Every structure is written in C-alpha cells, then in structure tokens.
Amino acid sequence: MPEQNQKAKDSLLDLLKASWMRSSIKWALLLTAACLIAIWLLKVFNVAAAPLFSSMGSFFAAYGLAGIFLATVIAGTIIPLGSPALVATAALFGVNPILLILVASTGFTIGMTINYALAYRLGRPFVSKRISSEHLEQVACVWNKWGWVIYTIFGLIPVLPVELLAFICGLLKARLTIFIALSFVPRLIVFAFLAYFGQSMGAWLGAA
C-alpha cells in the first residue's frame, strides 16, 4: 500500500510537469494578461464613450447568449476558445448575468460530455491521439487515488486543461452522473466569478 501511494504521488507530480499541462497553463496565462492589458487600454482611451462600444453592447444583448452557448459547447471539447474570457466579455457588455452563468455552464458541460462519450465509445485508440501513452498512464495512475478531487480542482481553475480529463473519465467509464455534476458545478462557480468580474469591469469602464 505505501508503494502504491508513493507511485500515485510521483505520477501526480509527473502529471503537473507534463508538457501539455505546462503549455495549457502558459497559453491561458498569456491570454489572461492580454485581456487585462486590453481592458486597461479601453479605460485609458475612454473607448466606452465611443458609438462602436455601444453597438457592441447592443450586439451582445441581442446575440450574446446564443453565441456564448455555442462557444462554450465547443470550448468544452478539445478546441480552446477561451470560454472564461468570453463570459467575462459578455458580462462586461451587459448580458444578463444569471442567464449568462447558466447558459455558459450548461454549454461547457455539454462539450465535456461529448468528450466523455467519444472516449467511452471509441476507447483508447481515440484518446491516445489526444493524450500520449505516457501521459495517459500518468493520469490513469493518479485517477485511481484522487480522480474526482483532481477533476473538481481542474474545473475550478480555468487555466488547467479539464477538457482532457473528460477523455480520461470516458475511457475509464467513470460514473456519468458524478461526471456531469462535477463538470457543471465547478464551472458554474467559475463563470459566476467571471460574470461578476466582467460586470465590475463594465462599470469601471463606464459601460454600465
């Protein structure tokens, strides 16, 4: 038992050091920095007073929820669309925060469930095309001890590639009801925070 625990700990460290993990975190941090710089520039140049800014607000009010739903479904799969940034931007432009949070969380969960279903049906050959065999073994080993805990943590931290773990859940045939709940609730919390952040930024810029 101690040897198994040590192996799981070593695999967890290896997982956190994996190249795909570092790459996902790096790009997410770069995107976050770019968004913060863009918001600062909008404030400096008082873009909120421009007619174009108002037009964008009207566009988001009319089509924002549908666009967010589609984008978060796709972002829930392996295609990175920056759903956290989209949610914050939609809130900044005045999209109803309650509907925004629910729609984004639902869309992301659907995308994650698509990943789960593909891995469940197509098996290891399909998953191996997206996660190397070495990294797949690392995740599988860690999953046996901390599976749902890790999945929840990944869901709560936008910079971590939780989408890839959905493949692991499907491949290992993890319980679907728990998978859906732990895909939805953490993102509900994250998107609620981002919607609040977006609203605050909108007020700071003078858009609200």
Contacts in CASP RR format, 6 or more apart in sequence:
PFRMAT RR
TARGET T0000
AUTHOR 0000-0000-0000
METHOD contacts of the structure
MODEL  1
MPEQNQKAKDSLLDLLKASWMRSSIKWALLLTAACLIAIWLLKVFNVAAA
PLFSSMGSFFAAYGLAGIFLATVIAGTIIPLGSPALVATAALFGVNPILL
ILVASTGFTIGMTINYALAYRLGRPFVSKRISSEHLEQVACVWNKWGWVI
YTIFGLIPVLPVELLAFICGLLKARLTIFIALSFVPRLIVFAFLAYFGQS
MGAWLGAA
4 145 0 8 1.000
5 145 0 8 1.000
7 141 0 8 1.000
8 141 0 8 1.000
8 142 0 8 1.000
8 144 0 8 1.000
8 145 0 8 1.000
8 146 0 8 1.000
11 137 0 8 1.000
11 138 0 8 1.000
11 139 0 8 1.000
11 141 0 8 1.000
11 142 0 8 1.000
12 142 0 8 1.000
12 146 0 8 1.000
12 150 0 8 1.000
14 138 0 8 1.000
15 21 0 8 1.000
15 135 0 8 1.000
15 138 0 8 1.000
15 139 0 8 1.000
15 142 0 8 1.000
18 135 0 8 1.000
18 138 0 8 1.000
20 131 0 8 1.000
20 132 0 8 1.000
20 135 0 8 1.000
20 161 0 8 1.000
20 164 0 8 1.000
21 160 0 8 1.000
21 161 0 8 1.000
24 159 0 8 1.000
24 160 0 8 1.000
24 161 0 8 1.000
25 159 0 8 1.000
25 160 0 8 1.000
27 80 0 8 1.000
28 158 0 8 1.000
28 159 0 8 1.000
29 159 0 8 1.000
31 82 0 8 1.000
31 85 0 8 1.000
32 85 0 8 1.000
32 159 0 8 1.000
35 85 0 8 1.000
35 88 0 8 1.000
39 201 0 8 1.000
39 205 0 8 1.000
41 47 0 8 1.000
42 48 0 8 1.000
42 205 0 8 1.000
43 204 0 8 1.000
43 205 0 8 1.000
47 53 0 8 1.000
47 205 0 8 1.000
48 202 0 8 1.000
48 205 0 8 1.000
48 206 0 8 1.000
48 207 0 8 1.000
53 207 0 8 1.000
56 93 0 8 1.000
57 93 0 8 1.000
57 94 0 8 1.000
57 207 0 8 1.000
59 93 0 8 1.000
60 89 0 8 1.000
60 90 0 8 1.000
60 93 0 8 1.000
60 94 0 8 1.000
60 95 0 8 1.000
61 93 0 8 1.000
61 94 0 8 1.000
61 95 0 8 1.000
64 90 0 8 1.000
64 95 0 8 1.000
65 90 0 8 1.000
65 95 0 8 1.000
65 96 0 8 1.000
65 99 0 8 1.000
65 100 0 8 1.000
65 103 0 8 1.000
68 86 0 8 1.000
68 87 0 8 1.000
68 90 0 8 1.000
68 95 0 8 1.000
68 100 0 8 1.000
68 103 0 8 1.000
68 104 0 8 1.000
69 103 0 8 1.000
69 104 0 8 1.000
69 106 0 8 1.000
69 107 0 8 1.000
71 81 0 8 1.000
71 82 0 8 1.000
71 83 0 8 1.000
71 86 0 8 1.000
72 81 0 8 1.000
72 83 0 8 1.000
72 86 0 8 1.000
72 87 0 8 1.000
72 103 0 8 1.000
72 104 0 8 1.000
72 105 0 8 1.000
72 106 0 8 1.000
72 107 0 8 1.000
72 108 0 8 1.000
72 111 0 8 1.000
73 107 0 8 1.000
73 108 0 8 1.000
73 110 0 8 1.000
73 111 0 8 1.000
73 114 0 8 1.000
74 81 0 8 1.000
74 111 0 8 1.000
75 81 0 8 1.000
75 82 0 8 1.000
75 83 0 8 1.000
75 86 0 8 1.000
75 108 0 8 1.000
75 111 0 8 1.000
75 163 0 8 1.000
76 83 0 8 1.000
76 107 0 8 1.000
76 108 0 8 1.000
76 110 0 8 1.000
76 111 0 8 1.000
76 112 0 8 1.000
76 114 0 8 1.000
76 115 0 8 1.000
76 163 0 8 1.000
76 166 0 8 1.000
77 111 0 8 1.000
77 112 0 8 1.000
77 114 0 8 1.000
77 115 0 8 1.000
77 163 0 8 1.000
78 115 0 8 1.000
78 130 0 8 1.000
78 163 0 8 1.000
78 164 0 8 1.000
80 163 0 8 1.000
83 104 0 8 1.000
83 108 0 8 1.000
84 158 0 8 1.000
84 190 0 8 1.000
84 191 0 8 1.000
84 194 0 8 1.000
86 104 0 8 1.000
87 100 0 8 1.000
87 101 0 8 1.000
87 104 0 8 1.000
87 191 0 8 1.000
87 194 0 8 1.000
87 195 0 8 1.000
88 194 0 8 1.000
88 195 0 8 1.000
88 197 0 8 1.000
88 198 0 8 1.000
88 201 0 8 1.000
89 198 0 8 1.000
90 100 0 8 1.000
90 195 0 8 1.000
91 97 0 8 1.000
91 100 0 8 1.000
91 194 0 8 1.000
91 195 0 8 1.000
91 196 0 8 1.000
91 197 0 8 1.000
91 198 0 8 1.000
91 199 0 8 1.000
91 202 0 8 1.000
92 198 0 8 1.000
92 199 0 8 1.000
92 201 0 8 1.000
92 202 0 8 1.000
92 205 0 8 1.000
92 207 0 8 1.000
93 202 0 8 1.000
93 207 0 8 1.000
94 199 0 8 1.000
94 202 0 8 1.000
94 207 0 8 1.000
94 208 0 8 1.000
97 195 0 8 1.000
97 196 0 8 1.000
97 199 0 8 1.000
100 191 0 8 1.000
100 195 0 8 1.000
101 188 0 8 1.000
101 191 0 8 1.000
101 192 0 8 1.000
101 195 0 8 1.000
102 188 0 8 1.000
104 187 0 8 1.000
104 191 0 8 1.000
105 184 0 8 1.000
105 187 0 8 1.000
105 188 0 8 1.000
105 191 0 8 1.000
106 184 0 8 1.000
108 183 0 8 1.000
108 187 0 8 1.000
108 191 0 8 1.000
109 180 0 8 1.000
109 183 0 8 1.000
109 184 0 8 1.000
109 187 0 8 1.000
111 166 0 8 1.000
112 162 0 8 1.000
112 163 0 8 1.000
112 166 0 8 1.000
112 179 0 8 1.000
112 183 0 8 1.000
113 166 0 8 1.000
113 179 0 8 1.000
113 180 0 8 1.000
113 183 0 8 1.000
115 163 0 8 1.000
115 166 0 8 1.000
115 167 0 8 1.000
115 170 0 8 1.000
116 166 0 8 1.000
116 167 0 8 1.000
116 169 0 8 1.000
116 170 0 8 1.000
116 174 0 8 1.000
116 176 0 8 1.000
116 179 0 8 1.000
117 170 0 8 1.000
118 126 0 8 1.000
118 167 0 8 1.000
119 126 0 8 1.000
119 127 0 8 1.000
119 166 0 8 1.000
119 167 0 8 1.000
119 168 0 8 1.000
119 169 0 8 1.000
119 170 0 8 1.000
119 171 0 8 1.000
120 170 0 8 1.000
120 171 0 8 1.000
120 173 0 8 1.000
123 171 0 8 1.000
124 136 0 8 1.000
124 171 0 8 1.000
127 136 0 8 1.000
127 167 0 8 1.000
127 168 0 8 1.000
127 171 0 8 1.000
128 136 0 8 1.000
130 164 0 8 1.000
130 167 0 8 1.000
131 139 0 8 1.000
131 164 0 8 1.000
131 167 0 8 1.000
131 168 0 8 1.000
136 168 0 8 1.000
139 165 0 8 1.000
139 168 0 8 1.000
140 168 0 8 1.000
140 172 0 8 1.000
142 150 0 8 1.000
143 150 0 8 1.000
143 168 0 8 1.000
143 172 0 8 1.000
148 178 0 8 1.000
148 182 0 8 1.000
150 165 0 8 1.000
151 162 0 8 1.000
151 165 0 8 1.000
151 169 0 8 1.000
151 179 0 8 1.000
151 182 0 8 1.000
152 182 0 8 1.000
152 186 0 8 1.000
153 160 0 8 1.000
154 160 0 8 1.000
154 161 0 8 1.000
154 162 0 8 1.000
154 165 0 8 1.000
155 162 0 8 1.000
155 182 0 8 1.000
155 183 0 8 1.000
155 186 0 8 1.000
155 187 0 8 1.000
155 190 0 8 1.000
156 186 0 8 1.000
156 189 0 8 1.000
156 190 0 8 1.000
158 190 0 8 1.000
162 183 0 8 1.000
166 179 0 8 1.000
166 183 0 8 1.000
168 174 0 8 1.000
169 179 0 8 1.000
170 179 0 8 1.000
199 208 0 8 1.000
202 208 0 8 1.000
END
